[in-house]
Amino acid sequence: METFETLSQAITGLQRRGYIHDFNLHPEWIECLPLNKKLKHDEFHIDEVHRFEGMSSTDDNSVLYAVSSEVEGGLKGLLVDAYGVYAASASAEMLKKLHIDSHTNP
């Protein structure tokens, strides 16, 4: 797995590798608005996790998930979270998915 110095470098690098869609986290699914796709916890995989810590503030901490799915021929995209800020309202299944998969890719 490639390492990156900044969140923007990671996004650019992963986009070059085909992770072109943007996902948003909802309590029961992740969603790609432009494609009008909602993926439940069992419909996607987390291929890589990259964490970034802010230099000046812990409020700048973020985590980037490289997500893939076999739904409709395959989707690859990115999900950005501010170290669990948005995950706080996620369902138990989504929290488990993000937590377990993120620890399998140190």
Residue frames relative to the residue before (quaternion, step in Angstrom):
aa qw qx qy qz dx dy dz
M 1.0000 0.0000 0.0000 0.0000 0.00 0.00 0.00
E 0.4427 -0.6983 0.5091 0.2391 3.52 -0.91 0.99
T 0.2581 -0.7464 0.5875 0.1765 3.58 -1.12 0.66
F 0.1862 -0.7818 0.5920 0.0611 3.53 -1.16 0.73
E 0.4775 -0.6794 0.4875 0.2697 3.56 -1.14 0.68
T 0.8129 0.1288 -0.0351 0.5670 3.59 1.01 -0.82
L 0.6508 -0.5092 0.3986 0.3978 3.53 -1.30 0.37
S 0.6719 0.4977 -0.3144 0.4494 3.61 0.87 -0.86
Q 0.6250 0.5159 -0.3432 0.4748 3.61 1.04 -0.66
A 0.6475 0.5197 -0.3149 0.4599 3.58 0.99 -0.82
I 0.6428 0.5163 -0.3253 0.4631 3.58 0.92 -0.87
T 0.6666 0.4999 -0.2988 0.4652 3.59 0.88 -0.95
G 0.6732 0.5071 -0.2939 0.4508 3.59 0.89 -0.93
L 0.6893 0.4647 -0.2807 0.4796 3.57 0.92 -0.87
Q 0.6036 0.5403 -0.3605 0.4623 3.60 1.05 -0.63
R 0.6302 0.5266 -0.3279 0.4669 3.61 1.02 -0.76
R 0.7025 0.4356 -0.2556 0.5014 3.57 1.17 -0.56
G 0.7052 -0.5184 0.2493 0.4145 3.57 1.22 0.41
Y 0.5372 0.5940 -0.4181 0.4288 3.61 1.24 0.02
I 0.0943 0.8781 -0.4557 0.1116 3.54 0.54 1.26
H 0.6631 0.5044 -0.3133 0.4557 3.60 1.16 -0.36
D 0.3349 -0.7203 0.5732 0.2012 3.56 -1.18 0.64
F 0.1376 -0.7889 0.5964 0.0540 3.55 -0.87 1.02
N 0.1982 -0.7388 0.6329 0.1195 3.53 -1.25 0.64
L 0.4048 -0.7185 0.5197 0.2233 3.55 -1.07 0.79
H 0.0468 -0.7531 0.6562 -0.0021 3.53 -1.03 0.99
P 0.7062 -0.4844 0.2853 0.4303 3.62 -1.11 0.39
E 0.8131 0.2607 -0.1179 0.5069 3.62 0.93 -0.82
W 0.8060 0.1361 -0.0519 0.5737 3.64 1.22 -0.16
I 0.3259 -0.6331 0.6197 0.3301 3.50 -1.40 -0.13
E 0.1979 -0.8121 0.5465 0.0513 3.53 -1.06 0.79
C 0.1710 -0.7240 0.6586 0.1134 3.52 -1.17 0.78
L 0.3272 -0.8020 0.4690 0.1723 3.58 -0.14 1.30
P 0.6750 0.4996 -0.3394 0.4238 3.67 0.73 -0.86
L 0.7255 0.3981 -0.2335 0.5105 3.60 1.12 -0.66
N 0.3268 -0.7603 0.4868 0.2795 3.57 1.32 -0.22
K 0.4358 0.6836 -0.4524 0.3715 3.57 0.98 0.98
K 0.0937 -0.7549 0.6478 0.0405 3.51 -1.07 0.88
L 0.0991 -0.8036 0.5866 0.0182 3.56 -0.77 1.07
K 0.3207 -0.7351 0.5689 0.1818 3.56 -0.78 1.06
H 0.7456 -0.4568 0.2650 0.4064 3.56 -1.27 0.43
D 0.7261 0.4175 -0.2517 0.4849 3.60 1.06 -0.61
E 0.6342 0.5417 -0.3262 0.4449 3.61 1.26 0.13
F 0.7614 0.2737 -0.1967 0.5538 3.60 1.24 0.14
H 0.2742 -0.7282 0.6065 0.1634 3.53 -1.36 0.38
I 0.3118 -0.6965 0.6061 0.2244 3.52 -1.21 0.54
D 0.2474 -0.8147 0.5150 0.0995 3.55 -0.42 1.29
E 0.7954 -0.0106 0.0436 0.6044 3.58 1.03 -0.78
V 0.1320 -0.7524 0.6389 0.0911 3.52 -1.29 0.52
H 0.0387 -0.7815 0.6226 -0.0103 3.55 -0.93 0.97
R 0.1496 -0.7950 0.5854 0.0527 3.57 -0.79 1.09
F 0.0854 -0.7887 0.6085 0.0176 3.52 -1.08 0.81
E 0.1923 -0.7767 0.5924 0.0937 3.55 -0.94 0.94
G 0.4773 -0.6790 0.4845 0.2764 3.54 -0.95 0.93
M 0.4976 -0.6730 0.4673 0.2849 3.56 -1.00 0.83
S 0.8004 0.3155 -0.1499 0.4872 3.58 0.90 -0.88
S 0.8160 0.1133 -0.0275 0.5662 3.57 1.14 -0.48
T 0.4657 -0.6669 0.5006 0.2963 3.56 -1.01 0.78
D 0.5367 0.6133 -0.4044 0.4151 3.60 1.25 -0.22
D 0.6503 0.5278 -0.3052 0.4533 3.58 1.25 -0.35
N 0.4221 0.7098 -0.4665 0.3167 3.61 1.23 0.12
S 0.0598 0.7992 -0.5951 0.0602 3.56 -0.99 0.86
V 0.2037 -0.7389 0.6283 0.1332 3.51 -1.34 0.38
L 0.1843 -0.7738 0.6025 0.0659 3.54 -1.02 0.94
Y 0.1488 -0.7805 0.6047 0.0551 3.55 -0.79 1.09
A 0.2314 -0.7109 0.6461 0.1540 3.58 -1.01 0.89
V 0.1054 -0.8362 0.5375 -0.0293 3.55 -0.42 1.33
S 0.0033 -0.7781 0.6278 0.0219 3.55 -1.09 0.73
S 0.0620 -0.7830 0.6189 0.0116 3.53 -1.24 0.57
E 0.3965 -0.7045 0.5384 0.2378 3.55 -1.16 0.62
V 0.3954 0.7264 -0.4738 0.3025 3.60 1.28 0.04
E 0.8673 -0.0247 -0.0295 0.4963 3.54 -0.94 1.01
G 0.7906 -0.3462 0.1679 0.4764 3.55 0.74 1.05
G 0.6502 -0.5431 0.3050 0.4351 3.57 1.23 -0.02
L 0.0168 -0.7632 0.6453 -0.0305 3.50 -1.01 0.98
K 0.0374 -0.7647 0.6422 0.0380 3.55 -1.14 0.67
G 0.1878 0.7930 -0.5586 0.1546 3.53 -0.86 0.96
L 0.4901 -0.6619 0.5062 0.2557 3.50 -1.41 -0.09
L 0.1049 -0.7502 0.6511 0.0483 3.51 -1.18 0.77
V 0.1201 -0.7906 0.5993 0.0362 3.58 -0.70 1.11
D 0.0081 -0.7781 0.6278 -0.0192 3.55 -0.99 0.90
A 0.4106 -0.7014 0.5290 0.2443 3.55 -1.10 0.67
Y 0.7093 -0.4690 0.2375 0.4696 3.58 0.54 1.27
G 0.8093 -0.3299 0.1453 0.4637 3.52 0.71 1.08
V 0.4004 0.7251 -0.4851 0.2803 3.60 1.20 -0.02
Y 0.7407 0.3871 -0.2236 0.5016 3.58 0.80 -0.99
A 0.6139 0.5653 -0.3452 0.4294 3.57 1.10 -0.59
A 0.4910 0.6892 -0.4239 0.3227 3.59 1.19 -0.40
S 0.7433 0.3703 -0.2282 0.5083 3.61 1.06 -0.62
A 0.4591 0.6990 -0.4416 0.3249 3.61 1.25 0.10
S 0.5900 -0.5694 0.4439 0.3614 3.54 -1.27 0.50
A 0.6764 -0.4851 0.3626 0.4192 3.55 -1.28 0.30
E 0.6399 0.5311 -0.3245 0.4507 3.60 1.01 -0.78
M 0.6719 0.4824 -0.2989 0.4759 3.58 0.96 -0.86
L 0.6351 0.5231 -0.3325 0.4610 3.59 0.95 -0.79
K 0.6465 0.5135 -0.3108 0.4710 3.56 0.97 -0.88
K 0.6446 0.5240 -0.3191 0.4561 3.59 0.91 -0.88
L 0.7035 0.4612 -0.2706 0.4681 3.59 0.79 -0.97
H 0.6746 0.4974 -0.2918 0.4609 3.58 0.99 -0.83
I 0.7078 0.4593 -0.2739 0.4615 3.60 0.72 -1.03
D 0.7041 0.4601 -0.2855 0.4594 3.57 0.75 -0.98
S 0.6413 0.5255 -0.3475 0.4381 3.59 0.98 -0.68
H 0.6808 0.4741 -0.3002 0.4708 3.60 1.09 -0.55
T 0.6095 0.5368 -0.3719 0.4495 3.60 1.19 -0.18
N 0.7298 0.3123 -0.2018 0.5737 3.59 1.32 -0.17
P 0.1410 -0.8434 0.5102 0.0915 3.60 0.38 1.17
